[in-house]
Amino acid sequence: MARLQPIRWALLVLGLSLLAAGQNTPPEERTAPAPAYGQQDAPILNPDNPPISGLDEPGLDLHSPTRSFISPALQVSETVDTNQNNQLTTSEARSVSHVMGALDLQEFWPKSDLIVEYLGGVAFNADPYDVRQLQAVGLEAITRWRTGNIKLRDSFSYVPDGSFHAGTAGGRPGLGIALGGLGTGEGIPGLSHFGTGTLGAVGIIPRLANTAVLDVVQAITPRSAVTVATGFSNAHFFDDTDTLENSDQTTIEGGYSRLIGRHDQLAGIYGFQLFRFPFVDGGEIYNHVGNIRWSHHITGRMKLIVGLGPQYSEVRLGNIRSHWSLSGRATIRYQFRHTSLVLGWEKYTSQGSGFFAGADTQVARFALRRPLGRTLELQTYLDYSHNQRLQSAGGVTANSYNEGSAGCIVRKHIGRTYDLFIAYRFGEVGFDNTVCVEGAGCGKTNQRHGGTIGFEWHPRPTRIE
């Protein structure tokens, strides 16, 4: 019954959002969200600089949509993959064809918004199967009032593996919320990490994952606000030998944010996490996180967030083992004249990506985007994570593993509806000793190189008003 509670809350909020939407008449032109306390600037609820104790972190180029529409997209690509079976130690180069489609719906009313995305795709010539599929659905629904808002987010996906699933190398068509792009902006997961957190994968092991989050923002004064969020996520691996660990996570988080200057915010956050694994293998982990967070924001140019605090964990499997550790994060986004840059680091407790029944995780990320001309654009990124086992039971036999990836995409825009792209991606998962995983063999490292050339069609959105 405990697992059903987040689903009930999510359905309740979705019903309220749709009810509020039905009571509104569509406006001729959508305007910005209603300011708090009747003020025109509404500093603490400004969508370009929201409370940093909440989940939204908009990028520097935030633009609010003004029309309701339906938008399709189609992507076709060919990838030469040096390890398309995602094996440990061994590899075999092969060409794989990908076809992906997306359908996005955005509906706006004066006090409510609804965004829904479906993403589906197949990979052909993907040994040992002739065809592998990807299915994903994402939803964001928000209802605003004069001094706050409530938002429901959900992301559900079925993927054939956790790393080079269809479309990763060349980007994804559509808005991206179906595969976990919950919230706005770029970067790495927020405090308490609401998602399933798959950092690295080996073998062709299909998995189901779902994350549902409900969060509320309420202004107390024009300069301060409280935020509350609750979420539920789970990951299920179709692994006949039970090598990988299924898991679910319940998270509750609350915080207080205050503007302390024209460009600065200060916030305090508390989060509670409950991780559950098959009892014989992993039992439960209770995690308490405290964080003090500060941000410096210059509209259109820079966004800096730094947070640090203690973390107390209890591992319950037969007996209770507890320990203290540090949690923290640092993210900077900077907009130069022609280049946007993202740098991020975070330390938190994760579900273990199936390899472990819970892990102490550190993640670092670098991303850059730059136009190379009027119709050319370059995107490049570098990711790295270190994951340390929290308990001896469950998962693979390693004590830690590192995961890293790097890639770049060059896009050529052809008019307003077509893109050509060339992409390259490298990924590696390395364990501290030899492990054996169903369908991936035995070894310590997994490496993949992938070169992709593709075509994308995204016609003009169809307005629905």
C-alpha positions as CSV (number, residue, x, y, z in Angstrom):
1,M,0.0,0.0,0.0
2,A,2.9,2.4,0.7
3,R,4.0,2.2,-2.9
4,L,0.6,3.2,-4.1
5,Q,0.5,6.5,-2.2
6,P,2.7,8.5,-4.6
7,I,0.6,7.3,-7.5
8,R,-2.6,8.4,-5.8
9,W,-1.1,11.9,-5.0
10,A,0.0,12.2,-8.7
11,L,-3.5,11.3,-10.0
12,L,-5.1,13.8,-7.6
13,V,-2.9,16.6,-8.7
14,L,-3.4,15.8,-12.4
15,G,-7.2,15.8,-11.8
16,L,-6.9,19.2,-10.1
17,S,-4.8,20.6,-13.0
18,L,-7.3,19.4,-15.6
19,L,-10.2,20.8,-13.6
20,A,-8.5,24.2,-13.3
21,A,-7.8,24.1,-17.0
22,G,-11.4,23.4,-17.9
23,Q,-12.6,26.4,-15.9
24,N,-10.3,28.8,-18.0
25,T,-11.0,30.2,-21.4
26,P,-8.1,30.2,-23.8
27,P,-6.4,33.6,-24.1
28,E,-5.5,35.3,-27.3
29,E,-1.9,35.6,-26.2
30,R,-0.2,33.8,-23.3
31,T,1.5,36.0,-20.8
32,A,4.0,35.3,-18.1
33,P,2.8,33.6,-14.9
34,A,0.8,35.8,-12.5
35,P,3.2,37.8,-10.2
36,A,3.1,37.2,-6.4
37,Y,1.3,39.7,-4.3
38,G,0.3,41.7,-7.4
39,Q,3.9,42.9,-8.0
40,Q,5.1,43.2,-11.6
41,D,8.6,41.8,-10.9
42,A,7.6,39.0,-8.5
43,P,11.3,38.4,-7.7
44,I,11.0,35.1,-5.8
45,L,8.6,33.6,-8.3
46,N,10.5,34.9,-11.4
47,P,10.6,31.9,-13.8
48,D,14.0,33.0,-14.9
49,N,15.4,32.8,-11.3
50,P,13.1,30.4,-9.3
51,P,13.7,29.4,-5.7
52,I,16.9,27.4,-5.5
53,S,15.4,25.1,-2.9
54,G,13.0,23.9,-5.6
55,L,13.5,21.6,-8.6
56,D,13.4,24.1,-11.5
57,E,16.7,25.5,-12.8
58,P,16.1,27.3,-16.1
59,G,18.9,27.7,-18.6
60,L,20.1,31.1,-19.6
61,D,18.1,31.2,-22.8
62,L,14.7,30.5,-21.2
63,H,11.8,31.5,-23.5
64,S,8.2,30.9,-22.4
65,P,6.1,29.4,-25.2
66,T,3.2,31.6,-26.2
67,R,1.0,29.2,-28.2
68,S,-0.6,25.7,-27.7
69,F,0.4,23.3,-30.3
70,I,1.1,19.7,-31.4
71,S,4.5,19.0,-32.8
72,P,5.8,15.8,-34.4
73,A,9.4,14.9,-35.2
74,L,11.2,12.0,-37.0
75,Q,14.9,11.0,-36.8
76,V,16.6,8.4,-39.0
77,S,20.3,7.6,-38.5
78,E,23.0,5.0,-39.1
79,T,25.6,4.2,-36.4
80,V,28.9,2.3,-36.6
81,D,29.2,0.8,-33.1
82,T,32.4,-0.9,-31.9
83,N,30.6,-2.8,-29.2
84,Q,26.9,-2.8,-30.0
85,N,26.3,-5.9,-27.8
86,N,27.7,-3.8,-24.9
87,Q,30.1,-6.6,-23.8
88,L,32.7,-6.7,-21.1
89,T,36.3,-6.9,-22.4
90,T,35.4,-8.2,-25.9
91,S,33.9,-6.1,-28.7
92,E,32.7,-6.4,-32.3
93,A,32.1,-3.5,-34.7
94,R,28.7,-3.4,-36.4
95,S,26.4,-1.0,-38.3
96,V,23.0,-0.4,-36.7
97,S,20.1,1.6,-38.1
98,H,17.9,3.7,-35.9
99,V,14.4,5.2,-36.5
100,M,12.9,7.4,-33.8
101,G,9.7,9.5,-33.7
102,A,8.3,12.0,-31.2
103,L,4.9,13.6,-30.7
104,D,4.7,16.6,-28.3
105,L,1.6,18.3,-27.0
106,Q,1.7,21.7,-25.3
107,E,-1.5,23.2,-24.0
108,F,-1.6,26.5,-22.2
109,W,-4.3,28.2,-20.2
110,P,-4.1,31.4,-18.1
111,K,-3.3,29.5,-14.9
112,S,-2.4,25.9,-16.0
113,D,-0.1,24.3,-18.5
114,L,0.1,20.7,-19.8
115,I,3.0,19.2,-21.7
116,V,2.9,15.6,-22.8
117,E,5.5,13.7,-25.0
118,Y,5.6,10.3,-26.5
119,L,8.9,8.9,-27.9
120,G,9.2,5.7,-29.7
121,G,12.0,4.1,-31.7
122,V,13.6,0.9,-33.1
123,A,17.1,-0.3,-33.8
124,F,17.6,-2.6,-36.8
125,N,20.3,-5.2,-37.3
126,A,21.0,-5.0,-33.5
127,D,22.4,-8.5,-32.8
128,P,21.3,-10.8,-31.0
129,Y,17.9,-9.4,-32.0
130,D,16.8,-8.2,-35.4
131,V,14.9,-5.3,-33.9
132,R,15.1,-3.6,-30.5
133,Q,12.6,-1.1,-29.4
134,L,12.5,2.0,-27.2
135,Q,9.3,3.4,-25.7
136,A,9.0,6.4,-23.4
137,V,6.2,8.8,-22.2
138,G,6.7,12.1,-20.3
139,L,4.3,14.5,-18.7
140,E,4.5,17.9,-17.0
141,A,1.3,19.6,-15.6
142,I,1.4,22.8,-13.6
143,T,-1.3,24.9,-11.9
144,R,-0.4,28.5,-10.7
145,W,-2.1,30.8,-8.3
146,R,-1.1,34.4,-7.3
147,T,1.6,33.3,-4.8
148,G,2.7,29.9,-5.9
149,N,2.3,26.9,-8.1
150,I,2.1,23.1,-8.0
151,K,3.6,20.8,-10.6
152,L,3.4,17.1,-11.5
153,R,6.1,15.5,-13.5
154,D,6.3,11.9,-14.7
155,S,8.7,10.0,-16.9
156,F,8.2,6.4,-17.9
157,S,10.6,4.5,-20.2
158,Y,11.4,1.0,-21.6
159,V,14.9,0.9,-23.1
160,P,17.0,-2.1,-24.4
161,D,20.1,-1.0,-22.5
162,G,21.2,1.8,-20.3
163,S,23.7,3.6,-22.5
164,F,23.7,3.4,-26.3
165,H,19.9,3.1,-26.7
166,A,18.5,4.5,-30.0
167,G,19.1,8.2,-30.5
168,T,21.6,8.8,-27.8
169,A,24.5,9.7,-30.1
170,G,22.6,12.1,-32.3
171,G,20.3,13.6,-29.7
172,R,16.6,12.9,-29.3
173,P,13.7,14.4,-31.3
174,G,11.1,16.3,-29.4
175,L,11.3,18.2,-26.1
176,G,13.1,15.4,-24.2
177,I,10.9,15.1,-21.1
178,A,10.0,11.5,-22.0
179,L,13.5,10.2,-21.2
180,G,13.9,12.0,-17.9
181,G,14.3,15.6,-18.8
182,L,12.1,16.6,-15.8
183,G,12.2,20.3,-15.0
184,T,13.8,23.0,-17.2
185,G,17.4,23.7,-17.8
186,E,20.6,21.6,-18.2
187,G,23.1,20.0,-15.9
188,I,23.1,17.2,-13.4
189,P,20.5,15.9,-10.9
190,G,19.3,18.0,-8.0
191,L,19.7,17.4,-4.3
192,S,18.3,14.0,-3.2
193,H,18.2,12.9,-6.8
194,F,14.6,12.0,-7.6
195,G,15.3,9.9,-10.7
196,T,16.4,6.3,-11.1
197,G,19.9,7.4,-11.8
198,T,21.3,4.9,-14.3
199,L,25.0,5.7,-14.5
200,G,26.5,3.2,-16.8
201,A,25.3,-0.2,-18.2
202,V,26.7,-3.4,-19.7
203,G,25.0,-6.1,-21.7
204,I,21.7,-5.9,-23.6
205,I,19.4,-6.1,-20.6
206,P,16.0,-4.3,-21.1
207,R,14.8,-2.2,-18.3
208,L,11.6,-0.4,-17.2
209,A,12.0,2.8,-15.3
210,N,9.5,5.4,-13.9
211,T,9.9,8.6,-12.0
212,A,7.0,10.6,-10.7
213,V,7.5,13.9,-8.8
214,L,5.0,16.3,-7.2
215,D,6.4,19.7,-6.0
216,V,4.9,22.9,-4.6
217,V,6.3,26.4,-4.5
218,Q,4.7,29.0,-2.1
219,A,5.8,32.5,-1.7
220,I,5.9,33.8,1.9
221,T,6.9,37.3,1.1
222,P,8.1,38.9,-2.2
223,R,11.6,37.9,-1.2
224,S,11.1,34.4,0.3
225,A,9.4,31.2,-0.5
226,V,9.0,27.6,0.8
227,T,9.2,24.5,-1.4
228,V,8.0,21.0,-0.9
229,A,8.5,18.0,-3.2
230,T,7.8,14.3,-3.0
231,G,8.7,11.6,-5.5
232,F,8.7,7.9,-6.3
233,S,10.9,6.1,-8.8
234,N,11.6,2.5,-9.6
235,A,13.8,0.5,-11.9
236,H,13.2,-3.1,-13.1
237,F,15.8,-5.1,-15.0
238,F,14.8,-8.1,-17.2
239,D,17.7,-10.2,-16.0
240,D,17.1,-14.0,-15.8
241,T,20.0,-14.5,-13.4
242,D,19.2,-11.6,-11.1
243,T,22.6,-10.2,-11.5
244,L,21.3,-6.6,-11.5
245,E,19.4,-5.2,-8.6
246,N,15.8,-4.0,-9.0
247,S,15.1,-1.0,-6.8
248,D,12.6,1.7,-5.8
249,Q,13.1,5.0,-4.1
250,T,10.8,7.3,-2.2
251,T,11.9,10.9,-1.6
252,I,10.6,13.8,0.4
253,E,12.3,17.2,0.3
254,G,11.5,20.6,1.8
255,G,13.3,23.9,1.6
256,Y,13.3,27.7,2.3
257,S,14.7,30.2,-0.2
258,R,15.3,33.9,0.3
259,L,16.6,36.7,-1.9
260,I,19.6,38.4,-0.2
261,G,20.4,40.8,-3.0
262,R,19.6,41.7,-6.5
263,H,21.5,38.7,-7.9
264,D,21.8,36.3,-4.9
265,Q,19.7,33.7,-3.1
266,L,20.3,31.7,0.0
267,A,18.4,28.5,0.8
268,G,18.2,25.6,3.4
269,I,17.1,22.2,2.3
270,Y,16.3,18.9,4.0
271,G,15.7,15.7,2.2
272,F,14.7,12.1,3.2
273,Q,15.2,9.1,1.0
274,L,14.1,5.5,1.4
275,F,15.7,3.0,-1.0
276,R,14.3,-0.5,-1.2
277,F,15.8,-3.6,-2.8
278,P,14.9,-7.3,-2.9
279,F,15.2,-8.0,0.8
280,V,17.4,-11.1,0.5
281,D,19.9,-9.0,-1.5
282,G,19.7,-5.5,-0.3
283,G,17.1,-4.7,2.3
284,E,16.5,-0.9,2.8
285,I,18.6,2.3,3.1
286,Y,17.3,5.3,5.0
287,N,19.0,8.5,4.1
288,H,18.8,12.0,5.6
289,V,20.3,14.9,3.8
290,G,20.8,18.6,4.8
291,N,22.1,21.3,2.5
292,I,22.8,25.0,2.6
293,R,22.7,26.4,-0.9
294,W,23.7,29.7,-2.4
295,S,23.2,31.0,-5.9
296,H,24.4,34.0,-7.9
297,H,22.4,34.9,-11.0
298,I,22.9,37.5,-13.7
299,T,20.0,37.3,-16.2
300,G,21.0,36.1,-19.6
301,R,24.7,35.6,-18.6
302,M,25.5,33.5,-15.6
303,K,23.9,31.1,-13.1
304,L,26.0,29.7,-10.2
305,I,24.7,27.4,-7.5
306,V,26.8,25.9,-4.7
307,G,25.5,23.7,-1.9
308,L,27.0,21.6,0.8
309,G,25.8,19.7,3.9
310,P,25.9,16.5,6.0
311,Q,24.3,13.2,5.1
312,Y,23.3,10.4,7.5
313,S,22.6,6.9,6.2
314,E,21.2,3.7,7.8
315,V,21.6,0.4,6.0
316,R,19.1,-2.2,7.2
317,L,19.7,-5.8,6.2
318,G,19.6,-8.1,9.2
319,N,21.2,-5.5,11.4
320,I,21.5,-1.7,11.2
321,R,24.7,0.0,10.0
322,S,24.9,3.8,10.0
323,H,27.4,6.3,8.9
324,W,27.9,10.1,8.2
325,S,29.1,11.5,4.9
326,L,29.1,14.7,2.9
327,S,26.6,15.7,0.2
328,G,27.1,18.7,-2.1
329,R,26.7,20.2,-5.5
330,A,28.2,23.0,-7.6
331,T,26.8,24.1,-11.0
332,I,27.7,27.0,-13.2
333,R,26.1,28.0,-16.5
334,Y,27.7,30.8,-18.5
335,Q,26.5,32.5,-21.7
336,F,29.3,34.1,-23.7
337,R,28.6,36.0,-26.8
338,H,28.3,32.9,-29.0
339,T,28.9,30.0,-26.6
340,S,27.0,28.5,-23.7
341,L,28.9,26.5,-21.1
342,V,27.7,24.2,-18.3
343,L,30.0,22.8,-15.5
344,G,28.6,20.7,-12.7
345,W,29.6,18.4,-9.8
346,E,27.4,16.6,-7.3
347,K,27.8,14.0,-4.5
348,Y,24.8,12.1,-3.3
349,T,23.3,8.6,-2.6
350,S,22.0,6.8,-5.6
351,Q,20.2,3.5,-6.3
352,G,23.4,2.0,-7.6
353,S,22.4,1.7,-11.3
354,G,21.6,-2.0,-10.8
355,F,25.2,-2.9,-10.2
356,F,24.9,-2.2,-6.4
357,A,22.1,-2.1,-3.8
358,G,22.8,1.6,-3.2
359,A,25.9,3.6,-3.9
360,D,27.8,6.7,-2.8
361,T,27.9,8.6,-6.1
362,Q,29.9,11.5,-7.4
363,V,29.1,13.0,-10.8
364,A,30.9,15.6,-12.9
365,R,29.7,17.1,-16.2
366,F,30.9,19.6,-18.8
367,A,28.8,20.7,-21.8
368,L,29.3,23.3,-24.4
369,R,27.2,24.6,-27.3
370,R,28.4,27.0,-30.0
371,P,27.1,28.1,-33.4
372,L,29.7,27.5,-36.2
373,G,27.9,29.7,-38.6
374,R,24.4,30.8,-39.5
375,T,23.1,27.2,-40.0
376,L,25.7,25.1,-38.2
377,E,25.8,24.2,-34.5
378,L,28.3,22.3,-32.4
379,Q,27.4,20.5,-29.1
380,T,30.0,18.7,-27.0
381,Y,30.0,17.1,-23.6
382,L,32.0,15.2,-21.1
383,D,30.6,13.1,-18.2
384,Y,32.2,11.2,-15.4
385,S,30.9,9.4,-12.3
386,H,32.4,7.4,-9.4
387,N,30.2,5.0,-7.6
388,Q,31.1,3.2,-4.3
389,R,29.1,0.3,-3.0
390,L,27.2,1.0,0.3
391,Q,26.6,-2.6,1.4
392,S,28.3,-5.9,0.6
393,A,25.1,-7.8,-0.4
394,G,23.4,-7.6,-3.8
395,G,24.5,-6.7,-7.4
396,V,27.9,-7.5,-9.0
397,T,31.0,-8.5,-7.0
398,A,32.9,-5.2,-7.4
399,N,33.3,-2.7,-4.7
400,S,33.3,0.4,-6.9
401,Y,33.0,1.4,-10.6
402,N,33.7,4.4,-12.7
403,E,31.7,5.5,-15.7
404,G,32.6,8.1,-18.3
405,S,31.4,9.3,-21.6
406,A,32.3,12.0,-24.1
407,G,30.8,13.1,-27.4
408,C,30.1,15.8,-29.9
409,I,27.3,16.6,-32.4
410,V,27.5,18.9,-35.4
411,R,24.1,19.9,-36.8
412,K,23.3,21.5,-40.1
413,H,20.0,23.3,-40.2
414,I,18.2,23.1,-43.6
415,G,15.4,25.6,-43.5
416,R,13.1,25.4,-40.5
417,T,12.1,21.8,-40.7
418,Y,15.2,19.7,-41.5
419,D,18.5,18.9,-39.8
420,L,21.5,16.9,-40.9
421,F,23.8,15.8,-38.1
422,I,27.1,13.9,-37.6
423,A,27.9,12.6,-34.1
424,Y,30.6,10.7,-32.2
425,R,30.3,9.2,-28.7
426,F,32.7,7.3,-26.5
427,G,31.7,5.5,-23.3
428,E,33.5,3.3,-20.7
429,V,32.4,1.5,-17.6
430,G,35.3,0.2,-15.4
431,F,35.0,-2.0,-12.3
432,D,37.7,-2.4,-9.6
433,N,37.7,-6.2,-10.1
434,T,36.3,-8.8,-12.5
435,V,32.5,-9.1,-12.7
436,C,30.1,-11.3,-14.6
437,V,26.8,-10.0,-16.0
438,E,24.1,-11.9,-17.9
439,G,24.5,-11.3,-21.6
440,A,27.7,-9.3,-21.2
441,G,30.3,-12.0,-20.2
442,C,33.0,-11.5,-17.6
443,G,35.6,-8.7,-17.3
444,K,36.6,-5.4,-15.7
445,T,35.9,-2.9,-18.5
446,N,33.4,-2.1,-21.1
447,Q,34.2,0.3,-23.9
448,R,32.2,1.6,-26.9
449,H,32.8,4.0,-29.7
450,G,30.0,5.1,-31.9
451,G,29.9,7.3,-35.1
452,T,26.5,8.4,-36.4
453,I,25.2,10.2,-39.4
454,G,21.5,11.1,-39.4
455,F,18.6,13.1,-40.7
456,E,15.9,14.8,-38.6
457,W,12.5,16.2,-39.7
458,H,10.6,18.5,-37.4
459,P,7.8,20.3,-39.2
460,R,6.2,23.5,-37.9
461,P,4.0,22.9,-34.9
462,T,0.2,22.7,-35.5
463,R,-1.5,25.3,-33.3
464,I,-4.5,24.1,-31.2
465,E,-6.5,27.0,-29.8
